Amino acid sequence: MNHQPLRSPCLKDRPARRQSEGVLVELRRCTHAAHVRINQHPFLTGLTKPAYPLDRYMRLLATYFHLYTAIESQIDAFLAHTELSFAYGERRKLAWLVNDLKHFGIDPGSPD
């Protein structure tokens, strides 16, 4: 099977050397609009406020678990097939989410 390198549309026209120098800056630039949109989602409204409902927070953790399972596997696949030198390890969220879910006794595979 022939694996084609995965390329970000934002980074595709940049030489590999320049890509690796500014990948974090480029990722922030390329994803800014999506971050703004998701932060305005009603499910996240009030997340940083003390009155945010605990049951909603626990559902959010489970949702993020599934989201980051998909995202981090795609990031791993991208980094495995690119010339970019980017240390993603410190940015991983999945292990934190697993720990938080365990704390609350939540099985993210459960339909509940």
Secondary structure, DSSP 8 states (H G I E B T S, - for coil): --------TTTTTS-HHHHHHSHHHHHHHHHHHHHHHHHTSGGGTTTTSTTS-HHHHHHHHHHHHHHHHHHHHHHHHHHHTS------GGG--HHHHHHHHHHTT--TTS--
